[in-house]
């Protein structure tokens, strides 16, 4: 039995993780759950899975939750609650599915407590990849990927050294605006929030869905891959694959390419991260190749989607610039969702914020957090 702490249990990754725990009830136990603000769903999850400890952001909601649960489960709140959950002595692995930067401190706390972590929050490695991976090596723990793309690369590499790799190839669906014919660059200012939230392949949370529409999602994944697999940005590429069946590929120095394929379902990479190195039997994901018929690939259109090149620039320069890229994008996406800016202004805001930043090379965690805070103010301005 593997004891799992799940931070972000009520989001899209969190609810998929709960499904995996239900599928593998004899192999996985959820001993800790944390939610942002959805107290009703957290209550339902708690009653079903009986974790030892749960946490929610709002102290008032925590008090109400404790009253409803009685004394069977301890209820915590805020950042202190997250840190307590991340370091529970009984935990074998901590899965971090918190949107935004709030997962960074719990991730580092879990690593320093000797826990393996499974990362669904890209921001953790985008902001502080060098620090996180250094701490993981120091404490002898694993950092496992939950993103379908990074899980695919991890499976393709299968322990092979990075000097055997020519290129990591991340696949992108291309989002809802992939078609140049339907959505030329001149029409991007007409894109509505509702239209941007209609992803053709995946059901995801609001932030990641908008990121998929701008391709910032793929840009962040490039930086994440750079740190997860200890490989320079020049050897990380992107190819558009609208069917989302090939989740990513590795090209080796001899010209061989290994890919991981399956029907899109986030339960599969989540399950692999939680059961690694074993593969647990599951009938949840079924892939029928004759029905798929065709798999296609194309180059990303960086003129219409400049987010990929902005991310490459941030990843190559490094220092505090990836944190600035990430923070500015979070602010810009929120502004777009609140109808304060139009779709092309998401990328424009990030570019201007990056251009205004004074980069700190080899930053401390405090300098990364300061750059993050500065970028939020600058992007909002």
Secondary structure, 3 states (H helix, E strand, C coil): CEEEEEECCCCHHHHHHHHHHHHCCCCEEEEEEEECCCHHHHHHHHHHHCCCEEEECCHHHHHHHHHHHCCCCEEEEHHHHHHHHHCCCCCCEEEECCCHHHHHHHHHHHHHCCCEEEECCHHHHHHHHHHHHHHHHHHCCCEEECCHHHHHHHHHHCCCCHHHEEEEEEEECCCCCCCCCCCCHHHHHHCCHHHHCCCCCCCCCHHHHHHHHHCHHHHHHHHHHHHHCCCCHHHEEEEECCCCCEEEEEEECCCCEEEEECCCCHHHHHHHHHHCCCCCCCCCCCCCHHHHCCCCCECCCCCCCCHHHHHHHHHHHCCCHHHHHHHHHHHHHHHHHCCCCCCHHHHHHHHHHHHHCCCCCCCCHHHHHHHHHHHHHHHHC
